[in-house]
């Protein structure tokens, strides 16, 4: 866990932009549709991130993805009752929205690469650390709530 997830988000967004510049697999959406859908997705992702951050603060636990061992509580309520990783889900939504704005199918497909990347490089390590910290309580949460949605 050496790079923060936002760095991965930025790198994938850049790769999507490069794919767009190659003009591969254009979606053919009108200007108004691509910007409307893209904006709605970006706003939704910001709302999800804000709600997630507020819940972490209310529970007085860390939001830092680089030090899951500093977590003081498992947040299981609110948005965390539906997704164990709503912030990463919001990042995926923002990447998909970016792909729509770019109007490029190749970019959208690249955005989905964020899921296995985060699963392997970030989420699996967070889950291992939280399992060690909270034991059975966290394992029960893993069984009750899906990783993404």
C-alpha positions as CSV (number, residue, x, y, z in Angstrom):
1,X,0.0,0.0,0.0
2,X,2.6,2.5,-1.1
3,X,0.4,4.7,-3.4
4,X,-2.8,6.3,-2.3
5,X,-5.8,5.2,-4.3
6,X,-6.3,8.7,-5.7
7,X,-3.0,8.3,-7.4
8,X,-4.2,5.1,-9.1
9,X,-7.4,7.0,-10.0
10,X,-5.4,9.8,-11.7
11,X,-3.2,7.3,-13.6
12,X,-6.1,5.4,-14.9
13,X,-7.8,8.7,-15.9
14,X,-4.7,9.7,-17.8
15,X,-4.5,6.3,-19.6
16,X,-8.2,6.8,-20.5
17,X,-7.3,10.2,-22.0
18,X,-4.5,8.7,-24.0
19,X,-6.9,6.0,-25.3
20,X,-9.3,8.8,-26.2
21,X,-6.6,10.6,-28.2
22,X,-6.1,7.5,-30.3
23,X,-9.8,7.8,-31.4
24,X,-10.5,4.1,-30.8
25,X,-14.1,3.1,-30.4
26,X,-15.9,6.4,-30.1
27,X,-19.3,6.1,-28.4
28,X,-21.0,8.7,-30.6
29,X,-22.9,10.5,-27.8
30,X,-24.1,14.0,-28.4
31,X,-22.4,16.8,-26.5
32,X,-25.4,17.4,-24.2
33,X,-25.8,13.7,-23.4
34,X,-22.1,13.0,-22.6
35,X,-21.7,16.1,-20.5
36,X,-25.1,15.6,-18.7
37,X,-24.4,11.9,-17.9
38,X,-20.8,12.6,-17.0
39,X,-21.7,15.5,-14.7
40,X,-24.4,13.4,-12.9
41,X,-21.8,10.6,-12.3
42,X,-19.2,13.0,-11.1
43,X,-21.6,14.7,-8.7
44,X,-22.8,11.3,-7.4
45,X,-19.2,10.2,-6.8
46,X,-18.5,13.4,-4.8
47,X,-21.7,12.9,-2.7
48,X,-20.7,9.3,-2.0
49,X,-17.2,10.3,-0.9
50,X,-18.5,13.1,1.3
51,X,-21.0,10.8,3.0
52,X,-18.3,8.2,3.5
53,X,-15.9,10.7,5.0
54,X,-18.6,12.1,7.3
55,X,-19.3,8.6,8.6
56,X,-15.7,8.0,9.3
57,X,-15.4,11.3,11.2
58,X,-18.6,10.5,13.2
59,X,-17.1,7.2,14.3
60,X,-13.8,8.9,15.0
61,X,-11.7,6.6,12.9
62,X,-9.1,7.1,10.2
63,X,-9.9,7.6,6.6
64,X,-6.2,7.1,5.6
65,X,-6.0,4.1,3.3
66,X,-2.3,3.8,3.8
67,X,-2.6,2.9,7.5
68,X,-5.7,0.6,8.0
69,X,-4.0,-0.6,11.2
70,X,-4.8,2.8,12.7
71,X,-8.6,2.1,12.4
72,X,-10.3,2.4,15.7
73,X,-13.8,1.2,14.7
74,X,-15.5,-0.7,11.9
75,X,-18.0,1.6,10.3
76,X,-21.0,-0.7,9.4
77,X,-23.9,1.7,9.3
78,X,-25.2,4.1,6.6
79,X,-23.6,3.7,3.2
80,X,-21.2,1.1,4.7
81,X,-24.2,-1.2,5.2
82,X,-24.4,-1.5,1.4
83,X,-20.8,-1.3,0.3
84,X,-17.6,-2.0,2.3
85,X,-15.7,0.3,0.0
86,X,-18.0,3.2,-1.0
87,X,-15.1,5.6,-1.6
88,X,-13.5,3.2,-4.1
89,X,-17.0,2.7,-5.7
90,X,-17.2,6.5,-6.0
91,X,-13.8,6.6,-7.7
92,X,-15.0,3.9,-10.2
93,X,-18.1,6.0,-10.9
94,X,-16.0,9.0,-11.5
95,X,-13.8,7.1,-13.9
96,X,-16.9,5.8,-15.8
97,X,-18.2,9.3,-15.9
98,X,-14.9,10.5,-17.3
99,X,-15.1,7.8,-20.0
100,X,-18.6,9.0,-20.9
101,X,-17.4,12.6,-21.1
102,X,-14.5,11.4,-23.3
103,X,-17.2,9.7,-25.4
104,X,-14.9,6.7,-25.8
105,X,-15.7,3.0,-25.3
106,X,-12.0,2.1,-25.0
107,X,-11.8,4.5,-22.1
108,X,-14.8,3.0,-20.4
109,X,-13.3,-0.4,-20.7
110,X,-10.1,0.8,-19.2
111,X,-12.0,2.3,-16.3
112,X,-13.2,-1.1,-15.3
113,X,-9.5,-2.0,-14.7
114,X,-9.7,0.0,-11.5
115,X,-11.7,-2.8,-9.9
116,X,-9.2,-5.6,-10.0
117,X,-6.4,-3.1,-9.4
118,X,-7.9,-1.9,-6.2
119,X,-9.0,-5.4,-5.1
120,X,-5.4,-6.6,-5.4
121,X,-3.3,-3.6,-4.4
122,X,-5.5,-2.0,-1.8
123,X,-8.6,-3.7,-0.6
124,X,-7.1,-7.1,0.1
125,X,-4.4,-5.5,2.2
126,X,-7.0,-3.4,4.1
127,X,-9.2,-6.4,4.7
128,X,-6.2,-8.4,6.0
129,X,-5.2,-5.6,8.4
130,X,-8.8,-5.1,9.6
131,X,-9.3,-8.9,10.1
132,X,-6.3,-8.9,12.3
133,X,-7.5,-5.9,14.3
134,X,-11.1,-6.8,14.7
135,X,-11.2,-10.6,14.2
136,X,-14.6,-12.2,14.2
137,X,-16.5,-8.9,14.2
138,X,-14.9,-7.9,10.9
139,X,-15.3,-11.4,9.4
140,X,-19.0,-11.2,10.1
141,X,-19.1,-7.8,8.4
142,X,-17.3,-9.3,5.3
143,X,-20.0,-11.9,5.0
144,X,-22.9,-9.4,5.4
145,X,-21.8,-6.6,3.1
146,X,-20.5,-6.8,-0.5
147,X,-17.1,-5.4,-1.3
148,X,-18.2,-3.0,-4.0
149,X,-22.0,-3.0,-4.2
